[in-house]
């Protein structure tokens, strides 16, 4: 299951095994902080929900909150490449995944999804991979995020440039499954 940053009242009701009416009561009593979407629907931050569970003495399922799972953002404009990477990493079972098909969506996902690793194509519509890498590594709030560049244009010049911009590693396309898994594991384990 993809871990969203926000939960619905239905998500909370399902987790707590109560009715949606009980969740609305918690909200009405001010026990569970929410915000309202432009459409008038309640949304709950995962962090607020966890704090509510702790304050209420309720069971906390660490798997639900993804404490032990690393987050990976896959950025590529080729749906077949994105699908290949998603399938390969889902089989591993320890990652939460999000995708973006252009540079602008990648920027939005970087803020909303807060990945531990970005698998980043260099040639993208909108903002290219070089610029995304540069921005990620220059911003103090994101410079800890690992960047694995994937490219069909693995020239010496491109690789040198993206490594200067702060990329942690790179792979040429077509991708090989074992190489991809090994690099992802190594980067997330902070191994040299």
C-alpha positions as CSV (number, residue, x, y, z in Angstrom):
1,X,0.0,0.0,0.0
2,X,1.3,3.4,-0.9
3,X,1.8,5.5,2.2
4,X,0.0,8.8,1.8
5,X,0.9,11.8,3.9
6,X,-2.7,12.5,4.7
7,X,-5.5,10.1,5.9
8,X,-9.2,10.3,5.4
9,X,-11.7,9.8,8.2
10,X,-12.5,6.4,6.6
11,X,-8.8,5.4,6.9
12,X,-8.8,6.3,10.6
13,X,-12.0,4.5,11.2
14,X,-10.7,1.4,9.5
15,X,-7.4,1.5,11.4
16,X,-9.1,1.9,14.7
17,X,-12.0,-0.5,13.8
18,X,-14.6,2.0,14.7
19,X,-17.4,3.7,12.7
20,X,-16.7,7.0,10.8
21,X,-19.2,8.6,13.2
22,X,-16.8,7.9,16.1
23,X,-13.9,9.5,14.2
24,X,-16.1,12.6,13.5
25,X,-16.8,12.7,17.3
26,X,-13.1,12.7,18.0
27,X,-12.7,15.5,15.6
28,X,-15.6,17.5,17.0
29,X,-14.1,17.1,20.6
30,X,-10.8,18.5,19.3
31,X,-9.0,15.2,20.1
32,X,-8.0,14.6,16.5
33,X,-6.6,17.6,14.5
34,X,-7.8,17.9,10.9
35,X,-7.8,20.3,8.0
36,X,-10.5,20.6,5.4
37,X,-9.9,20.3,1.6
38,X,-11.4,22.8,-0.8
39,X,-14.2,20.2,-1.4
40,X,-15.1,20.2,2.3
41,X,-13.5,16.8,3.3
42,X,-11.5,16.2,6.4
43,X,-7.8,15.1,6.1
44,X,-5.6,14.0,8.9
45,X,-1.8,14.2,8.9
46,X,-0.2,10.8,9.7
47,X,1.9,12.5,12.4
48,X,-1.3,13.9,14.1
49,X,-3.0,10.6,13.9
50,X,0.0,8.9,15.5
51,X,0.0,11.5,18.3
52,X,-3.7,10.9,18.8
53,X,-3.1,7.1,19.1
54,X,-0.3,7.7,21.6
55,X,-2.4,10.2,23.7
56,X,-5.3,7.8,23.7
57,X,-3.2,4.7,24.6
58,X,-4.2,2.9,21.4
59,X,-2.2,0.3,19.6
60,X,0.4,1.7,17.1
61,X,1.2,-0.5,14.1
62,X,4.7,0.6,13.1
63,X,4.2,-1.0,9.6
64,X,1.2,1.3,9.0
65,X,3.4,4.4,9.8
66,X,6.3,3.1,7.7
67,X,9.0,3.6,10.4
68,X,11.0,0.7,9.0
69,X,10.4,1.3,5.4
70,X,12.5,3.6,3.2
71,X,10.8,5.9,0.7
72,X,11.8,6.0,-2.9
73,X,10.7,8.5,-5.5
74,X,11.0,7.2,-9.1
75,X,11.3,10.1,-11.7
76,X,11.2,9.1,-15.4
77,X,9.1,10.2,-18.3
78,X,9.0,6.6,-19.7
79,X,6.1,4.6,-18.2
80,X,7.8,1.3,-19.1
81,X,10.9,2.3,-17.2
82,X,8.9,3.5,-14.2
83,X,6.9,0.2,-14.3
84,X,10.0,-1.9,-14.4
85,X,11.5,-0.1,-11.4
86,X,8.3,-0.2,-9.4
87,X,7.9,-3.9,-10.0
88,X,11.5,-4.7,-9.1
89,X,11.3,-2.7,-5.9
90,X,7.9,-3.9,-4.8
91,X,9.2,-7.4,-4.9
92,X,11.7,-6.4,-2.3
93,X,8.8,-5.5,0.0
94,X,10.7,-2.9,2.2
95,X,10.1,0.3,0.2
96,X,7.3,2.8,-0.1
97,X,7.2,4.1,-3.7
98,X,6.0,7.2,-5.4
99,X,6.4,8.3,-9.0
100,X,6.7,11.4,-11.1
101,X,6.8,11.6,-14.9
102,X,8.3,15.1,-15.3
103,X,10.5,17.6,-13.4
104,X,7.6,19.7,-12.0
105,X,5.8,16.7,-10.5
106,X,9.2,15.5,-9.1
107,X,9.5,18.8,-7.2
108,X,6.0,18.4,-5.8
109,X,6.6,14.8,-4.8
110,X,9.9,15.7,-3.2
111,X,8.0,18.0,-0.8
112,X,4.9,15.9,-0.2
113,X,6.4,12.4,-0.2
114,X,9.7,13.2,1.4
115,X,11.8,10.4,-0.1
116,X,15.0,8.9,1.3
117,X,16.1,8.2,-2.3
118,X,15.3,9.6,-5.7
119,X,15.8,7.4,-8.8
120,X,16.2,10.1,-11.4
121,X,16.3,10.1,-15.2
122,X,18.3,13.0,-16.6
123,X,16.2,13.8,-19.7
124,X,12.7,14.9,-18.5
125,X,10.0,17.3,-19.7
126,X,9.9,20.5,-17.7
127,X,12.9,20.7,-15.3
128,X,15.6,18.2,-16.3
129,X,17.3,15.7,-14.0
130,X,20.5,17.8,-13.8
131,X,18.6,20.7,-12.3
132,X,16.5,18.5,-10.0
133,X,19.7,16.9,-8.6
134,X,21.4,20.3,-8.2
135,X,18.4,21.7,-6.3
136,X,18.0,18.6,-4.1
137,X,21.7,18.7,-3.1
138,X,21.9,22.4,-2.5
139,X,18.8,22.7,-0.3
140,X,19.6,22.0,3.4
141,X,16.2,20.4,3.9
142,X,16.7,17.8,1.1
143,X,20.5,17.4,0.7
144,X,20.4,14.2,2.8
145,X,18.2,12.6,0.1
146,X,20.2,10.1,-2.0
147,X,20.1,10.5,-5.8
148,X,20.6,7.5,-8.1
149,X,20.7,8.8,-11.7
150,X,19.5,6.6,-14.5
151,X,20.1,7.6,-18.0
152,X,20.2,6.4,-21.6
153,X,22.9,9.0,-22.2
154,X,25.6,7.8,-19.9
155,X,28.4,9.8,-21.6
156,X,31.5,10.8,-19.6
157,X,30.4,14.4,-19.8
158,X,26.9,13.8,-18.4
159,X,28.1,11.5,-15.6
160,X,30.8,14.0,-14.6
161,X,28.3,16.8,-14.6
162,X,25.6,15.1,-12.5
163,X,28.2,13.8,-10.0
164,X,29.4,17.4,-9.7
165,X,25.8,18.4,-9.0
166,X,25.8,15.9,-6.1
167,X,24.3,12.6,-7.5
168,X,25.3,9.7,-5.3
169,X,25.5,7.1,-8.0
170,X,24.3,6.3,-11.6
171,X,23.2,3.5,-13.8
172,X,23.0,3.4,-17.6
173,X,19.9,2.3,-19.4
174,X,18.8,-0.3,-20.2
175,X,18.6,-1.1,-16.5
176,X,19.7,-4.5,-15.2
177,X,17.5,-5.8,-12.3
178,X,20.4,-6.9,-10.0
179,X,22.4,-3.7,-10.5
180,X,19.3,-1.6,-9.7
181,X,18.6,-3.6,-6.5
182,X,22.2,-3.6,-5.4
183,X,22.6,0.2,-5.9
184,X,19.3,1.0,-4.1
185,X,20.2,-1.2,-1.2
186,X,23.7,0.2,-0.9
187,X,22.6,3.9,-1.1
188,X,19.8,3.4,1.5
189,X,22.2,1.5,3.8
190,X,24.6,4.5,3.5
191,X,27.4,2.2,2.3
192,X,30.2,3.6,0.2
